[in-house]
Amino acid sequence: MSLSTRTPMTDTERVLGQIERGEVRADADAARQIAARHQAAYGDSVWGPTRDAAWADAIADLPANRSKDVRP
C-alpha cells in the first residue's frame, strides 16, 4: 500500500476555503448577529452597557411623526 504524499494545508488555507464555500460566515452581519445573541443571553454582565446605549434609547423613544415646528 502506498501512501500519497500530500502537503498539509495551512490553517489560513483551510479557513479561507470554508469562507469561500459558505461553510463559515465572516462578515459584519454575522458579527452583529453573534454579538446580539451574546447580549441577549448574558446582558451587560459580560461587556457592560455600551457608550451609545443611552443615545440609542433616546432615538428609539422619539415619536415616529414629528411635528412640523421641530427642526430636522
C-alpha positions in Angstrom: 0.0 0.0 0.0 1.4 3.3 -1.0 0.6 6.5 0.9 0.1 9.6 -1.3 2.4 12.4 -0.5 0.2 15.3 0.3 1.2 18.6 1.6 -0.9 19.6 4.6 -2.9 22.7 4.2 -2.3 25.7 6.4 -4.9 26.9 8.8 -5.2 30.0 6.6 -5.9 28.0 3.5 -8.5 25.8 5.4 -10.4 28.8 6.8 -10.4 30.8 3.6 -11.7 27.7 1.8 -14.5 27.4 4.4 -15.4 31.0 3.9 -15.4 30.7 0.1 -17.6 27.6 0.2 -20.1 29.4 2.6 -19.4 27.0 5.4 -18.3 29.8 7.7 -19.7 33.4 7.8 -17.1 36.1 8.4 -18.9 39.3 7.6 -20.1 42.3 9.6 -23.7 41.0 9.7 -22.6 37.7 11.2 -20.5 39.5 13.8 -23.6 41.7 14.7 -25.8 38.6 15.0 -23.3 36.9 17.3 -23.0 40.0 19.4 -26.7 40.3 19.7 -27.1 36.7 20.7 -24.5 37.1 23.4 -26.0 40.4 24.6 -29.4 38.7 24.8 -28.0 35.7 26.7 -25.7 37.5 29.1 -26.8 41.1 29.2 -24.4 43.8 30.4 -22.7 41.4 32.8 -20.1 40.5 30.1 -19.3 43.7 28.3 -21.2 46.3 30.3 -23.5 48.9 28.8 -22.3 50.4 25.6 -21.4 54.1 25.4 -24.1 54.6 22.9 -26.8 52.8 24.8 -28.4 56.0 26.2 -28.2 57.6 22.8 -29.8 54.6 21.1 -32.6 54.5 23.8 -33.3 58.2 23.3 -33.5 57.8 19.5 -35.8 54.8 19.9 -38.1 56.9 22.2 -38.6 59.6 19.6 -42.1 59.8 18.2 -42.5 58.4 14.6 -44.5 61.5 13.4 -42.6 64.6 14.5 -44.5 67.9 14.4 -43.6 70.4 11.7 -42.4 73.1 14.2 -39.4 70.9 15.1 -36.2 71.4 13.2 -34.8 68.4 11.3 
